[in-house]
Amino acid sequence: MSKLPGNPRILLSNDDSIHSTGFAVLEDIAHALSDDVWVCAPESEQSAASHSLTIHRPLRLRQLSEKRFAVDGTPTDCVLLGVNHVMRDHKPDLVLSGVNHGRNIAEDVTYSGTIAAAMEATLLGIPAIALSQEFREGGAPEWALAKAWGPEVVRRVCAVGWPDKVLININFPGISPDQVSGVHVVAHGNRKIGDSLDQRTDPRGRRYFWIGTSRSGDEVPENTDVHALMDGAIAVTPIYMDLSHYETIATLSSAFDGDPVRL
């Protein structure tokens, strides 16, 4: 990735909706980096939408102001429309997604609409960063931490740069800005959501389920995003978009060497 220009053109999106508090924090972060900031974000919450694309109904794009647009679709839809329609004549130098209400670590990234917006930008050849704010159960998110640290962390990451097919995932711990222990560049940990299913009965006697948020209590390895947040550090994790596992490709290929398979 080449270094960003001094006043980069930035596109913002998220999954908590254009009206969310975290998105206002993201706008503050972006304006601390540039005065050329554009918005194309969902009109309503799209949490856990993952990398879904709307293909079975038309999408509505609503212009709210000169550089501000809302879409009645997923985060993926928003970035696709933002890059290829709204900004088609002068595409963004950087896409920022977030700031998500809640962390996106470990296996969370496979469900996250915040990550998906950054994924779509990466697939379109635009450098992208996803930002998420951890919060404590029963309490309000410490948005002050993301607002205070966000510009400098994004600035430093962009100054170094990263390869094509890679996006950057940043998670802020749920503490006050002066409690941060550092910024750790780490791998993803393992912490699966949804192991707990809460079965209930509605007033008509029919079963329904809530997917719980409990996670495994396994030991947390160091040098992972899970451990970094537990340690009060900001976690920065590069995500590679090539999902192929090349060692297994080589191993499986040996099963099909020689004559074609006949059924």
C-alpha positions in Angstrom: 0.0 0.0 0.0 1.3 3.4 -0.9 1.2 6.1 1.9 -1.9 8.2 2.1 -1.9 11.8 0.9 -1.7 14.6 3.4 -5.4 15.3 3.2 -6.9 11.9 2.3 -10.4 11.4 0.9 -12.1 9.2 3.5 -15.3 7.2 3.2 -17.1 6.3 6.4 -19.5 3.4 7.1 -20.6 1.1 9.9 -23.2 -1.5 10.9 -24.9 0.3 13.9 -26.5 2.8 11.6 -25.7 6.4 10.5 -27.6 7.6 13.6 -25.5 5.7 16.2 -23.3 7.3 18.8 -20.3 5.3 17.6 -20.7 6.6 14.1 -20.5 10.2 15.5 -17.2 9.2 17.2 -15.9 7.8 13.9 -16.8 11.1 12.2 -14.8 13.0 14.8 -11.8 10.6 14.2 -12.0 11.1 10.5 -12.2 14.9 10.7 -9.1 14.9 12.9 -7.3 13.3 9.9 -8.9 15.1 6.9 -11.4 17.7 5.8 -12.5 15.6 2.9 -14.8 13.1 4.7 -17.7 11.3 3.0 -20.4 9.2 4.6 -22.4 6.2 3.1 -23.9 4.2 6.0 -27.0 2.1 6.8 -30.2 3.9 7.8 -30.9 1.2 10.4 -28.9 -1.1 12.5 -27.2 -4.0 10.7 -25.3 -5.7 13.5 -24.1 -9.2 12.7 -25.1 -8.7 9.1 -21.6 -10.1 8.2 -20.6 -9.7 4.5 -24.1 -9.9 3.2 -25.2 -8.2 -0.1 -28.8 -7.2 -0.9 -29.7 -8.8 -4.3 -33.4 -9.7 -4.0 -34.8 -6.1 -3.7 -33.9 -2.6 -4.8 -31.7 -0.4 -2.6 -32.6 3.2 -1.7 -29.9 5.8 -1.5 -30.9 8.9 0.4 -28.7 12.1 0.3 -28.7 13.9 3.6 -26.2 16.6 2.8 -23.4 17.3 0.3 -21.2 14.4 1.4 -23.6 12.4 3.5 -25.7 9.5 2.3 -27.8 6.8 3.9 -28.7 3.4 2.4 -31.5 1.0 3.4 -29.2 -1.9 3.2 -26.2 -3.7 4.7 -22.7 -2.3 5.4 -21.5 -4.1 2.3 -24.2 -2.4 0.2 -23.2 1.0 1.6 -19.5 0.6 0.7 -20.3 -0.7 -2.7 -22.6 2.2 -3.5 -20.2 4.7 -1.8 -17.2 3.7 -3.8 -18.8 2.8 -7.2 -21.6 5.4 -7.3 -21.4 8.2 -4.9 -17.6 8.6 -5.3 -17.1 7.0 -8.6 -15.4 10.0 -10.2 -12.9 10.4 -7.4 -12.7 7.3 -5.2 -11.7 7.4 -1.5 -8.1 6.9 -0.4 -9.3 5.2 2.8 -12.4 3.6 4.2 -13.1 3.7 8.0 -15.8 1.5 9.5 -17.2 1.8 13.0 -16.9 2.8 15.7 -18.7 -0.4 16.6 -20.7 -0.6 19.9 -18.9 -3.6 21.3 -15.6 -5.3 20.5 -14.9 -7.3 17.3 -12.3 -9.8 18.3 -11.6 -13.5 17.7 -14.5 -15.2 15.9 -16.6 -12.0 16.1 -15.0 -10.9 12.8 -16.9 -13.6 10.8 -20.3 -12.1 11.9 -19.5 -8.5 12.1 -21.0 -5.9 9.7 -18.3 -3.5 10.8 -15.6 -5.8 9.6 -17.7 -6.5 6.5 -17.7 -2.9 5.4 -13.9 -2.9 5.6 -13.8 -6.2 3.7 -15.8 -4.8 0.9 -13.5 -1.8 0.6 -10.5 -4.1 0.6 -12.0 -6.2 -2.2 -12.6 -2.9 -4.2 -8.9 -2.1 -3.8 -9.4 0.6 -1.1 -7.3 0.5 2.1 -9.7 0.0 5.0 -9.7 0.0 8.8 -12.5 -1.3 11.1 -12.7 0.3 14.6 -14.6 -1.1 17.6 -15.1 -0.1 21.2 -15.4 -2.7 24.0 -17.9 -1.9 26.7 -18.7 -3.5 30.0 -22.0 -5.3 30.6 -24.6 -3.0 32.1 -22.5 0.1 31.5 -22.2 2.7 28.8 -19.2 2.4 26.3 -16.2 4.5 27.1 -16.4 6.4 23.8 -13.9 8.9 25.1 -11.1 6.3 24.6 -11.9 5.7 20.9 -12.2 9.4 20.4 -8.9 10.2 22.2 -6.8 7.4 20.7 -8.5 6.8 17.4 -6.9 9.5 15.3 -3.3 8.8 16.4 -3.6 5.0 16.0 -5.1 5.3 12.5 -2.5 7.9 11.6 0.4 5.6 12.7 -1.1 2.5 11.0 -1.5 4.5 7.7 2.0 5.9 8.0 3.4 2.3 7.8 0.9 1.0 5.3 -0.2 -2.6 4.6 -0.4 -4.9 1.6 -3.3 -5.4 -0.8 -6.0 -8.0 0.4 -5.3 -7.0 4.0 -7.6 -4.9 6.2 -6.8 -3.6 9.7 -9.0 -4.3 12.7 -8.6 -2.0 15.7 -10.3 -2.7 19.1 -10.3 -0.2 22.0 -10.6 -1.6 25.5 -13.6 -0.6 27.7 -11.5 1.7 30.0 -10.8 5.4 30.3 -8.1 6.9 28.0 -5.6 7.4 30.7 -5.7 3.7 31.7 -4.5 2.4 28.3 -1.5 0.1 28.8 -0.3 0.4 25.2 -1.1 -0.5 21.6 -0.4 -4.1 20.7 -0.2 -5.5 17.2 -1.6 -9.0 17.6 -3.2 -12.0 16.0 -6.8 -13.1 16.5 -7.6 -15.2 19.6 -10.4 -17.8 20.0 -13.5 -16.9 21.8 -16.8 -18.2 20.3 -20.1 -16.4 20.8 -23.4 -18.1 20.7 -22.6 -21.3 22.7 -25.6 -20.5 25.0 -29.1 -20.8 23.6 -31.9 -19.5 25.8 -35.1 -21.3 25.0 -38.4 -19.6 26.0 -42.1 -19.8 25.3 -44.2 -17.0 23.9 -47.8 -16.2 25.2 -49.2 -18.6 22.6 -47.2 -21.5 23.8 -44.7 -21.6 20.9 -41.0 -22.0 21.5 -38.5 -19.3 20.5 -34.8 -18.8 21.2 -32.4 -16.0 22.1 -28.8 -16.6 21.0 -26.8 -15.9 24.1 -23.5 -14.1 24.4 -21.6 -16.4 26.8 -18.2 -17.4 25.7 -15.8 -20.2 26.5 -13.7 -19.8 29.6 -10.5 -21.3 28.1 -7.1 -19.9 28.9 -6.4 -16.8 26.7 -3.0 -17.0 24.8 -0.8 -13.9 24.9 -0.2 -11.9 21.6 -3.9 -12.1 20.7 -6.6 -9.5 20.5 -8.5 -11.2 23.3 -5.6 -11.0 25.7 -4.7 -7.4 24.6 -8.1 -6.1 25.6 -8.0 -8.0 28.9 -4.6 -6.3 29.5 -6.1 -2.8 28.9 -4.3 -2.4 25.6 -5.6 -1.3 22.2 -5.5 -4.3 19.8 -4.5 -3.8 16.2 -4.9 -6.9 14.0 -4.3 -7.3 10.3 -6.8 -9.5 8.5 -5.9 -11.3 5.3 -8.7 -11.7 2.8 -7.2 -14.8 1.0 -9.1 -17.6 2.8 -7.2 -20.4 1.0 -5.2 -22.8 3.1 -2.2 -23.7 0.8 -0.8 -26.5 2.9 -4.1 -28.4 2.6 -4.3 -27.6 -1.1 -1.0 -29.4 -1.5 -2.0 -32.3 0.7 -5.4 -32.9 -1.0 -3.9 -32.6 -4.5 -2.1 -35.8 -3.9 -5.4 -37.6 -3.6 -6.3 -36.7 -7.2 -3.0 -37.2 -8.9 -2.9 -39.6 -11.8 -6.0 -40.9 -13.5 -9.2 -38.9 -13.4 -11.7 -39.9 -10.7 -14.4 -42.2 -12.0 -17.7 -42.8 -10.2 
